Amino acid sequence: MDQTLCRTEEYKEIISTINPCAYLCGKRILCTGGTGFLFRYFLEFLFWLNRQYHLEMSFLVTCRKSSIKIPDDKTYGSDVTWLECDLANIVLDPQSHVDIIIHAASPANKNELLKTDTYGVIHPNVIATQHLLEIAKLARAQFLYISSGEVYPKMLEPIAEDAVLKSHLGRNYYGTCKRMGELICEHYITACSLNVQIVRPFSIFGPGESRNSGRYFVEFISRVASHQPIELQSDGSQIRSHCYVSDFVTALLHILLYGESTAYNVGNDDSILIIKACAERINSLGAGLGVICHKPTDGNLLEDCYIPDTTKLRMLGWHPVVGIDDCIIRLLRSYKE
């Protein structure tokens, strides 16, 4: 099946859940982090929406220098301007009004990167966040900060938003930097009465993510698509939720349209499996070659629960529509293509 057609069908599925056209019509949106798989999907949905319904939206999209080849106007249209710049030094034309700023730029949460480029995590999440909030303050723009579920400590129960107050540090250095960005956002909410929403994604999956991302779900899908057995380097007892990217997009839209100035967990707490059961489900649906489970050798692996409590988000009217089996089937299809 043509992947473009599949994506278009997903976009139609999104607007059947929530239609943001009236809210977004004529808006000018500054977006950072448009080259990562997760936010790129959201941006490409907005670009499609703009063309499909003639909303007269315009976009400023930042990217790191030399990170990608800048698309030409034929790729996304003349309403998209790509800014190759340092996020902490963005200077907008004083006559250039911005209605919404969505700050999603951050390196991926990879251990090897965190060991070699710690400042690369601090810069977008702390320094650039403050600079962008200053732009939002001057423009009185709505500000959406894409944080992470990694701000929370390890827990053995569903995680509510106030759990972050129980620990000064996130799960790792990455989570701590994200939390620092949140604290800056909270300052602008209270000191400047700025309209700011904080989004904490949990285990979001979808087409376009690199097979080398290092995340277990993507690795399992990739191995089955490549006709290799799935291998677990642990007993697979960790508990995880699994949210498809189109449900993440509908969550962002609910937060943009109806959210208050606070933090929202985003994840599918209807699709919860231990990692071993997830591997077995992927293997079964993909007609794989089996699951090989290796016990940990050092005995220090802690069972943990990384699932969100989405009560606050559901109060905005959001609910996920893509279940775990459908998520697996869609990803298998996209990787095999």
NORJO-V489013 format. One record per residue. RES is the residue in one letter. PSI is psi in degrees with one decimal (* if undefined). Layout:
BEGIN
[[RES	PSI] [RES	PSI]]
END
This chain:
BEGIN
[[M	139.0] [D	125.9] [Q	-33.6] [T	-42.4] [L	-42.6] [C	-43.5] [R	-42.1] [T	-40.6] [E	-37.3] [E	-39.2] [Y	-41.2] [K	-34.9] [E	-38.0] [I	-49.7] [I	-14.2] [S	-19.8] [T	-43.6] [I	128.2] [N	108.4] [P	11.1] [C	-47.0] [A	-38.5] [Y	-38.7] [L	-12.5] [C	125.1] [G	0.7] [K	146.3] [R	124.5] [I	126.7] [L	123.8] [C	134.8] [T	150.6] [G	26.3] [G	-0.8] [T	-9.4] [G	152.5] [F	-39.9] [L	-51.9] [F	-25.4] [R	-39.0] [Y	-45.0] [F	-44.4] [L	-44.2] [E	-29.7] [F	-45.4] [L	-40.5] [F	-44.5] [W	-45.0] [L	-43.2] [N	-43.7] [R	-42.4] [Q	-36.6] [Y	9.8] [H	55.1] [L	-8.3] [E	35.5] [M	158.6] [S	151.4] [F	137.5] [L	117.9] [V	121.7] [T	153.8] [C	154.1] [R	148.1] [K	131.7] [S	8.4] [S	-34.4] [I	166.3] [K	125.1] [I	125.1] [P	150.4] [D	176.5] [D	-27.1] [K	-22.7] [T	-50.0] [Y	-12.0] [G	160.5] [S	-8.6] [D	-0.2] [V	120.1] [T	124.6] [W	129.0] [L	113.5] [E	100.6] [C	169.6] [D	123.7] [L	-32.1] [A	-1.5] [N	23.3] [I	129.4] [V	117.5] [L	148.8] [D	128.9] [P	-27.1] [Q	-3.0] [S	99.9] [H	140.6] [V	131.4] [D	-37.0] [I	135.2] [I	124.1] [I	112.9] [H	101.6] [A	2.3] [A	129.1] [S	144.9] [P	159.0] [A	156.5] [N	79.1] [K	131.8] [N	-40.8] [E	-35.3] [L	-42.5] [L	-28.0] [K	-28.9] [T	-20.5] [D	66.0] [T	-36.6] [Y	-29.2] [G	-18.8] [V	-38.1] [I	-44.8] [H	-55.2] [P	-32.0] [N	-20.3] [V	-65.0] [I	-49.7] [A	-34.1] [T	-44.1] [Q	-42.1] [H	-43.2] [L	-34.5] [L	-32.3] [E	-40.6] [I	-43.6] [A	-38.7] [K	-43.3] [L	-37.1] [A	-7.6] [R	44.6] [A	152.3] [Q	141.2] [F	125.6] [L	116.8] [Y	121.5] [I	102.2] [S	-134.5] [S	150.3] [G	-10.1] [E	-5.9] [V	-17.3] [Y	152.5] [P	166.7] [K	133.9] [M	160.4] [L	28.4] [E	162.6] [P	140.4] [I	119.2] [A	161.8] [E	-33.9] [D	-2.0] [A	-22.9] [V	-23.4] [L	-12.0] [K	-7.6] [S	143.8] [H	-18.5] [L	152.1] [G	-167.3] [R	-25.8] [N	-173.2] [Y	-40.2] [Y	-49.1] [G	-35.8] [T	-41.5] [C	-39.1] [K	-40.5] [R	-36.3] [M	-40.8] [G	-39.2] [E	-41.6] [L	-35.6] [I	-42.1] [C	-43.5] [E	-34.5] [H	-44.6] [Y	-27.9] [I	-48.2] [T	-40.5] [A	-29.0] [C	2.3] [S	39.3] [L	146.5] [N	96.7] [V	129.4] [Q	139.5] [I	128.0] [V	128.1] [R	94.0] [P	144.2] [F	114.8] [S	67.3] [I	133.8] [F	150.9] [G	175.2] [P	149.1] [G	-13.4] [E	138.8] [S	141.4] [R	-16.9] [N	20.8] [S	-22.8] [G	-0.3] [R	139.8] [Y	-44.0] [F	-44.9] [V	-40.5] [E	-43.0] [F	-47.7] [I	-44.7] [S	-41.2] [R	-40.6] [V	-42.5] [A	-27.1] [S	8.5] [H	45.3] [Q	149.3] [P	150.7] [I	134.3] [E	129.4] [L	131.5] [Q	15.8] [S	-172.5] [D	-2.6] [G	24.8] [S	-4.8] [Q	140.1] [I	128.1] [R	150.2] [S	163.4] [H	110.8] [C	128.2] [Y	149.6] [V	-31.7] [S	-32.7] [D	-32.5] [F	-41.7] [V	-43.9] [T	-32.3] [A	-45.2] [L	-40.6] [L	-41.7] [H	-40.2] [I	-42.8] [L	-42.6] [L	-37.5] [Y	-5.7] [G	150.9] [E	175.5] [S	83.6] [T	-175.6] [A	145.3] [Y	127.9] [N	139.3] [V	117.5] [G	167.9] [N	94.7] [D	9.8] [D	-15.6] [S	80.5] [I	127.3] [L	152.2] [I	156.5] [I	-37.1] [K	-43.4] [A	-35.4] [C	-44.9] [A	-41.8] [E	-36.8] [R	-43.8] [I	-43.0] [N	-42.1] [S	-48.3] [L	-27.8] [G	7.0] [A	50.8] [G	-174.9] [L	15.7] [G	170.8] [V	125.4] [I	121.7] [C	119.3] [H	128.4] [K	148.8] [P	145.0] [T	-24.9] [D	-9.4] [G	9.5] [N	-0.7] [L	122.3] [L	133.7] [E	138.0] [D	159.0] [C	118.9] [Y	72.6] [I	143.6] [P	153.6] [D	112.6] [T	24.6] [T	-45.9] [K	-42.9] [L	-41.6] [R	-26.8] [M	-18.3] [L	-4.9] [G	2.7] [W	146.8] [H	146.3] [P	149.1] [V	-14.2] [V	111.5] [G	175.4] [I	-42.6] [D	-42.6] [D	-40.0] [C	-47.0] [I	-46.3] [I	-42.7] [R	-40.6] [L	-40.2] [L	-42.3] [R	-44.8] [S	-35.2] [Y	-33.5] [K	-24.7] [E	*]]
END
